[in-house]
Amino acid sequence: MSPRILLIVLAGSLTWLPAWAQQLRDPTQPPSLLMQDGAAGTSGETVLQSVFISPTRRAAIISGQTVKLGEKFNGSTLVKITESEVVLRNGGELQTLKLFPGIGKRLTSAHGRQNPDNRK
C-alpha cells in the first residue's frame, strides 16, 4: 500500500474515534443503580459523593458539585473534610454528610464475634 493511501485510510478511520469515545462510561460516575429516580441525591437532598484529600488540596463532591474546603455550597460553608464525612456550616448550624450513611461501626469481641452489649 502506498504511503498516500495509507494516510487517507488512517485519516478516515480517525473520524469515527470521537463518536466511539463519547460512548465510553466515566469510571468515576456512581453506579447506575444510585442514579435512578428516588435514589440518594436525585430527590433534592444533599449527598456526599466523594472526598479528595492530599497534602495540597481538600475537596468534596457534594450532590454533583466540587466544593473545596472553605468554599460555599448552597449557602453553607464547607468547614471540615475527613476520609468518611464532611461538615457544612450555615450560620450556627452544622450539617454532617457521611460518605456511606448506611454503614455503622459495631464493636466485636477478641474472638471476632459481635458483642451485643456494645453495639453502636
Steps between C-alpha positions, in 0.01 A plus 500: 500500500637839413563750780242737351222238507604391849476861618152539349378176662647602834346849485162351407510258790566784746167664416305234693728519805322796673160330462637179648668684788173673593345159562757409766375499860659739748676271753445753780124517447291330770333173400181545300304345788585806713401741222142369459203711610446483873864416571710719727577832336224490240224616733661836574674392821864593559724197451873453551627305199880515531787662689847604380772536762862573411779707656408793273125462451184408689172487310175307487240423240166591653189429291709511182684824581871518589545709817839587648559539873380849597278545194123535502241242396133608493566778752700278738880503542699176482693509828632144544595207276600154622533168319139411572307823555481877454351775715310799360432811712207732437509770765505314832360178352729209408405229252705179477489304176632146507657330199332168590200600715358147530817351643563511874763366739446194716735395775614138495645278768862379494383184323344693213142440605259787533455624856125574533554718809733745322321576173508850362 
